[in-house]
Amino acid sequence: MKIFIAWMIIAIIAGFKLPNGPTVENALAADKELAMALQNNDTLGIVRMLDKDWAVITSHGDIAEGTDVFPSGIRSGHRLLNAQEISEPRVRLFGNVALVTTKLKIVVRGKPREYNERQTDVWLWKNGAWKCILTQESDLLNP
């Protein structure tokens, strides 16, 4: 207990803030963490960021559900990213729900072209952390 108290005092003096609830900043950080896991084809990192009931609505209007959608695509070789650029983040916070919209440029390994999308991730603050509950993808005609 003394070590914990000492650590807390040092953290306060150093200006370290513990996450005390949902914020625009930690919602954007969660979205960036998920994007990094996707970019690195990190199946465990992807699963860690998604809620068990997560779903994606693709740019073609299809719906896929479950935390294994992207990881199974990575394992099969169908969805291996070579590169992913994220820009123009827009975050809106509604209590314990955050909407994070970004512009994406994606290069999928083995595909002859890049994909340009606008994507919105819906995040739920749950048990002290953000979990992505929905992803909506839209193709950009004029990237």
Secondary structure, 3 states (H helix, E strand, C coil): CHHHHHHHHHHHHHCCCCCCCCCHHHHHHHHHHHHHHHHCCCHHHHHHHEEEEEEEECCCCCEEECCCHHHHHHHHCCCCEEEEEEEEEEEEEECCEEEEEEEEEEEECCCCCEEEEEEEEEEEEECCEEEEEEEEEEECCCC
